[in-house]
Amino acid sequence: MDRLILDFYRELQQKIPADVETALTLRLTNQSAIVALPGIEKTIRGYRADCIIFDESALIDDAKYLASRPMAAVSDAKIFAIGSPHGKRG
């Protein structure tokens, strides 16, 4: 998991306690979870999500995006594609 997320969680004054806190997963006692998945299309299948965030989305290929669509459809998840532009401009 991105160190930024864990550092942010650890600095919260009033936070929901964590059941699991690993390099890839932060699961809270209210059953909320943040899971960092690798950018490999085969390994992201089978999850259910309420929110999917693609960081540096300009670098995400179509196969990875399309593999995430079924997990978004099951729960009507929001998908956010964020990051800086990649490529020639101007």
Residue, then its C-alpha position, 0 to 999 in steps of 0.5 A: m500500500d502506498r506509504l502516503i495512505l498509511d501515514f495519513y491514517r496513522e496521523l488521524q486524531q479520531k480514527i476507526p481502529a484497524d483490523v488489518e494493516t499490511a503493505l497492501t491492505l488497510r481494513l478497519t473494524n467497520q469493514s471498510a478497506i483500502v486495498a492496493l492492487p498491482g497494475i496487472e490485469k489478471t490480479i485485479r479480477g474478483y474484487r468488489a469495490d465501492c470506489i476504484i481509484f486509478d492513480e497515474s491513469a494516463l499509464i493504465d492500459d485498456a485491459k486493466y481498465l476493462a478488467s475493473r469494470p465488472m467489480a464496479a458494476v456489481s456495486d455501482a462503484k465510482i471510478f476516479a481516474i487521476g494523475s498528471p497528463h502523460g505525453k506531448r503537449g503544446 
